Amino acid sequence: MSLHLKHQPATGAAMDTIVPRKRGRRIALACAALALLEAAAVAAWQQVPRGLRVARADLAIAAVEHGIFRDELVVRASAEPLDSVILDSVESGRIEEVFVRDGEQVTKGQLLFRIANPQRNLELLARQAEQAQQLYNLSNLRLAQESDLSTRQRRRDELAFQLEQARKRHARNERLAAQGFISQVALEESRDALDKEQRALELEQRSAARDAGVRVPALTQLERAIAGLDTGLQLVQGTVDALVVRAPVAGRLTDFRMQVGQSITTGRNVGRIDDPARFKLAARIDEFYLNRVANGRPGSVEHEGRRHPVKIASVYPQIKDGRFLAELLFTDGQPPGLRPGQSLDAQLTLGEPARALLLPAGAFVNDSGGAWAFVLGPGGDTAIRRPIRLGRRSNAQVEVLDGLRAGERVVVSSYAAYGNSTTLSISQ
């Protein structure tokens, strides 16, 4: 039997039962490894942040709501004197004396400082000498004309007397000739003598008229020259008087820094005089509100727990550092104890209250220019950048015109750190 078994051909049954067990185990291990890798990949993919990761604690989030938009603006305003007079030097020279100090209360006409300028004094002396010479010339001309007038008047009187005598003689001769007492020749001689005296008087009168036609314009021209000298002398006198600077009005002296021995030039600002009792408010406002801030708009300021009404008096549209200047005036008395430079919060009314879709004002408005915002998704774990359109703004509210619906939540804090990101992944 043993021989039979030894020579019996092999069937391979043992091999068929072992190999399948080894391959199945390897396949099972491979499938398990693939499943683990897939699970790890899914877990890893779920852990990868979608968008820029930010912490929720660093965000300010607000909901879009319907409400009443109060078209008001709160700005910081500083008190300035209502009336100020600028002090400019109208003459150059060296400061010789200073009589007041910066911040002092001065009265109108009070001496402030004195300038030394010898050139102006020399000019004044020269003008005075020139005027004296012209006055002397005018006096001489007037004396000469008066003398000439007197001489001519005496000559006219003499000729008029001689004419009258010749007329009387001729009249007598006419009567005597009619009676035959004198000859016709004598009568003709008396007539010729009368005509001669008449012509002499007329000649003298014409000569006097011609002299008057020359004398009067010459006198007028000299008087005008003297008047011009007077004007020039007054101007020079004014420049000399300007060397002594006096206060043009009463008030408080401000920005006054004059020192003895200091050189000063014409047109230099040396300070100003402020009205110490009446004030206005100067506010620098964001350029966004330039088209909505107008003269006459009402407002109020709070000082020591009380509100005082004001109105916009002047708007200066020149923009500097993104802001423009507006001046406010008190309409019902100013706060007591107000000081120059003191700051107050001014609340300005730009329009009437109206219903609108609203968001709280936040830093996002300036960062995005009001053109887009990050809107939270339904789960609150992401925020997507979305185009929007905003309308009016106040210190507390912004009006939503398009791009958002009531109830949606928006990131209203600053976007400066997000760069060009379009999605935020919000972590707890």
HELIX and SHEET records of a PDB file:
HELIX    1   1 SER A    2  HIS A    7  1                                   6    
HELIX    2   2 ALA A   13  GLN A   47  1                                  35    
HELIX    3   3 ARG A   56  ASP A   58  5                                   3    
HELIX    4   4 PRO A  118  GLN A  179  1                                  62    
HELIX    5   5 GLN A  184  ASP A  241  1                                  58    
HELIX    6   6 GLU A  287  TYR A  289  5                                   3    
HELIX    7   7 PHE A  364  SER A  368  1                                   5    
HELIX    8   8 ALA A  416  TYR A  418  5                                   3    
SHEET    1   A 4 LEU A  52  ALA A  55  0                                        
SHEET    2   A 4 THR A 423  SER A 427  1                                        
SHEET    3   A 4 THR A 382  PRO A 387 -1                                        
SHEET    4   A 4 TRP A 372  LEU A 376 -1                                        
SHEET    1   B 2 ILE A  61  ALA A  63  0                                        
SHEET    2   B 2 ARG A 409  VAL A 411 -1                                        
SHEET    1   C 4 GLU A  65  PHE A  69  0                                        
SHEET    2   C 4 ALA A 354  PRO A 360 -1                                        
SHEET    3   C 4 GLN A 397  ASP A 402 -1                                        
SHEET    4   C 4 ARG A 389  ARG A 393 -1                                        
SHEET    1   D 7 GLU A  72  PRO A  81  0                                        
SHEET    2   D 7 PHE A 279  ASP A 286 -1                                        
SHEET    3   D 7 ARG A 323  PHE A 330 -1                                        
SHEET    4   D 7 ARG A 306  LYS A 320 -1                                        
SHEET    5   D 7 PRO A 298  HIS A 303 -1                                        
SHEET    6   D 7 SER A 343  THR A 349 -1                                        
SHEET    7   D 7 GLU A  72  PRO A  81 -1                                        
SHEET    1   E 4 SER A  84  ASP A  88  0                                        
SHEET    2   E 4 ASN A 269  ASP A 274 -1                                        
SHEET    3   E 4 GLY A 251  THR A 254 -1                                        
SHEET    4   E 4 GLN A 105  VAL A 106 -1                                        
SHEET    1   F 4 VAL A 244  ARG A 246  0                                        
SHEET    2   F 4 LEU A 111  ALA A 116 -1                                        
SHEET    3   F 4 GLY A  93  VAL A  98 -1                                        
SHEET    4   F 4 SER A 263  ILE A 264 -1                                        
END                                                                             
